[in-house]
């Protein structure tokens, strides 16, 4: 079978995207498996490529990357030849929502030195412009080339777990911290615009994150308020929303979520 080895967030090659990518590099500078490379001849200039390689198990894929490209609008591409763009129809259905109060530079400043790992990246596609047939097609694209698992509580929030070539053909039975970043695909009935989400493990407590991002800068989701603080971030691209989920420090881990055991044993593989 084809194997999904890389998920790439492509950004238009312009000054706004270069600034965003440089701030993301700064935000993830303490993540041990984040590698930033600058194209030759551009030293000292924002840009380049940021790559997140799963540290465990050895050879687990896909890696997740961010880079500038000759594209008109942001898109997420798979090295299997598929992509998820920003839907023009989603823009047309967009409603007036309060703009995020936080920019990338502000997020990076407040979180400097506090991000340790990347739990997952993801794309929320609006259900209003993604009919069930298209959603099933997206699931097939991912599940046929990666280890994709259902979210155990039944929502349309499947996750791709980095896996070795052997695990892709069988199943995951080794539960370790480091099988990250994962990738989440969400069929979102609450959104009218495509959303990119980034969940980061921090060394901060819930109280500390609430102080750093009080309402309305940050908030929590019902039933997930004990897990992370949600911080919408203003991006430079029309039709695309951006959200960072800042996970609270865990002192008694690792948890079944961190190791992937909960998704594998309770959610089950999508084939």
Secondary structure as UniProt FT lines:
FT   STRAND          6..12
FT   HELIX           15..27
FT   TURN            28..30
FT   TURN            32..33
FT   STRAND          34..37
FT   TURN            40..41
FT   TURN            43..44
FT   STRAND          49..52
FT   TURN            58..59
FT   STRAND          63..69
FT   STRAND          75..78
FT   TURN            79..80
FT   STRAND          83..85
FT   HELIX           88..93
FT   STRAND          102..103
FT   HELIX           104..111
FT   TURN            112..113
FT   STRAND          115..126
FT   HELIX           127..129
FT   HELIX           132..143
FT   TURN            144..145
FT   STRAND          147..149
FT   TURN            152..153
FT   STRAND          157..161
FT   HELIX           165..169
FT   TURN            177..178
FT   STRAND          182..188
FT   STRAND          194..202
FT   HELIX           206..212
FT   TURN            215..217
FT   TURN            222..223
FT   TURN            225..227
FT   STRAND          228..234
FT   TURN            238..239
FT   STRAND          240..247
FT   HELIX           256..259
FT   HELIX           261..262
FT   HELIX           263..267
//
